[in-house]
């Protein structure tokens, strides 16, 4: 059974930082491309960042220069380091694992940026 479990969300002030984690089980983690998406209230889910099995990374324009995605294959975990957070980063953040035609999602972790 495939499971993706996100953690690390919470309430942070504007300008602050958070590190999200997503631990995977039930998959051969190292061969999967991993990504983070987010969904704000009343909006569609949107891409944030991705990392391939070869550790090539890609970022949404809104994340470039502030967010860093990384992975630790020994821990079956992907991370999203988020710095200089803004109120508009408030959303539920979801982890995604993808290889070939298969795609899996986590349940999400809430990030709220507010003073």
C-alpha positions as CSV (number, residue, x, y, z in Angstrom):
1,X,0.0,0.0,0.0
2,X,1.4,3.3,-1.1
3,X,1.5,6.1,1.5
4,X,2.7,9.6,1.3
5,X,2.7,11.4,4.7
6,X,3.4,15.2,4.8
7,X,4.5,17.0,7.9
8,X,6.0,20.3,8.9
9,X,3.2,22.7,8.2
10,X,1.9,25.3,10.6
11,X,1.4,28.9,11.3
12,X,4.3,31.3,10.5
13,X,4.7,35.0,10.3
14,X,5.4,36.8,7.0
15,X,9.1,36.5,6.2
16,X,9.5,33.3,8.2
17,X,10.5,29.8,7.1
18,X,9.1,26.3,7.2
19,X,10.4,23.0,6.1
20,X,7.9,20.5,4.8
21,X,8.6,16.8,4.7
22,X,6.9,14.0,2.8
23,X,7.8,10.4,3.7
24,X,6.9,7.7,1.3
25,X,6.2,4.0,1.8
26,X,5.1,1.2,-0.4
27,X,7.1,2.5,-3.5
28,X,10.6,2.3,-4.7
29,X,11.2,5.9,-3.8
30,X,14.4,6.4,-5.7
31,X,12.8,5.9,-9.1
32,X,9.9,8.3,-8.6
33,X,9.8,11.9,-9.5
34,X,8.5,13.9,-6.5
35,X,6.7,17.1,-6.4
36,X,4.9,19.6,-4.2
37,X,1.6,21.2,-5.1
38,X,-0.5,23.6,-3.1
39,X,-4.2,24.6,-3.0
40,X,-5.4,27.8,-1.5
41,X,-9.0,28.2,-0.4
42,X,-11.3,28.7,-3.4
43,X,-8.4,28.1,-5.9
44,X,-7.3,25.2,-8.0
45,X,-4.3,23.0,-7.0
46,X,-1.1,24.4,-8.4
47,X,2.4,23.2,-9.0
48,X,5.1,24.4,-6.6
49,X,8.3,22.4,-7.2
50,X,9.5,19.1,-8.5
51,X,12.6,16.9,-8.3
52,X,13.4,14.0,-10.6
53,X,15.0,10.7,-9.7
54,X,18.2,12.2,-11.1
55,X,17.7,15.2,-8.8
56,X,16.9,17.8,-11.5
57,X,14.6,20.4,-10.0
58,X,11.9,22.7,-11.4
59,X,10.0,25.5,-9.7
60,X,7.0,27.6,-10.2
61,X,7.8,31.2,-10.7
62,X,6.2,32.0,-7.3
63,X,8.6,29.6,-5.6
64,X,11.9,30.5,-7.4
65,X,14.5,32.0,-5.2
66,X,12.5,31.3,-2.0
67,X,11.7,27.6,-2.0
68,X,14.1,24.6,-2.3
69,X,13.1,21.1,-3.0
70,X,15.4,18.2,-2.1
71,X,15.2,14.5,-1.5
72,X,16.8,11.8,0.7
73,X,16.4,8.4,-0.9
74,X,17.8,6.7,2.1
75,X,14.9,8.1,4.1
76,X,12.3,7.9,1.3
77,X,11.6,11.5,2.0
78,X,11.3,14.7,-0.1
79,X,11.6,18.1,1.5
80,X,10.4,21.6,0.7
81,X,12.4,24.4,2.4
82,X,10.3,27.5,2.3
83,X,11.9,30.9,3.1
84,X,10.6,34.5,3.0
85,X,7.1,33.2,3.3
86,X,4.3,35.5,2.2
87,X,0.6,35.5,3.1
88,X,-0.2,34.4,-0.4
89,X,1.8,31.2,0.3
90,X,-1.1,30.1,2.6
91,X,-2.4,26.8,1.3
92,X,-2.6,23.1,1.9
93,X,0.6,21.7,0.5
94,X,0.4,18.2,-1.1
95,X,3.2,15.8,-1.9
96,X,3.0,13.9,-5.2
97,X,5.0,10.8,-6.4
98,X,5.0,10.0,-10.1
99,X,6.6,7.4,-12.3
100,X,5.3,6.4,-15.7
101,X,1.5,6.3,-15.6
102,X,1.3,6.1,-11.9
103,X,0.8,9.0,-9.5
104,X,0.1,9.2,-5.8
105,X,-0.9,12.0,-3.5
106,X,-0.5,12.6,0.2
107,X,-3.3,14.1,2.4
108,X,-1.7,17.5,2.6
109,X,-0.3,19.7,5.3
110,X,-1.7,23.2,6.1
111,X,0.6,26.2,5.8
112,X,-0.7,29.5,7.1
113,X,1.3,32.7,6.8
114,X,-0.1,35.4,8.9
115,X,0.9,38.0,11.4
